[in-house]
């Protein structure tokens, strides 16, 4: 998996034969100069997804396009809101799947609703930048046995809810390995 935010990047990624492309909300920090990803809005993310989709289509790469649902797009008790936003990523953004962060019981319910609605979902555990104000900054997660077990439980919950893959970000290598060995779905390491 490679992250792309715009048309020219997508063309290069597609020409390289990358089969999975993420339009990450990290565009807020990498290209737009924000301190966190929390400022990204649905319409901005959809615009970036459309640009990347055009780049992938130009090369006719067949790459799977995953759109990162921004903070505030899916964290509702009413999971129909998240499903409507996921549909926007597919219909307007041209995405094949969406990604969302966290593996709580509430998040698993959201994943299940989106998958039941016909949209593929990639999960994300470990360092979850959208929750930066709650987790205490950009630093490794799962450094204690209790937190490591909680991350494994989160990943299992996401798998059981229907995620096709899980990003494991910024956790100790042994924790990432335990998650990867336990899950039956692919994991994607990011700074782990």
PyMOL commands that set and color helices and strands:
alter all, ss='L'
color gray80, all
select helices_A, chain A and resi 7-15+27-30+42-59+79-91+105-116+129-135+145-161+173-182
alter helices_A, ss='H'
color red, helices_A
select strands_A, chain A and resi 2-3+20-23+64-68+97-99+120-126+165-169+186-190
alter strands_A, ss='S'
color yellow, strands_A
deselect
rebuild
show_as cartoon
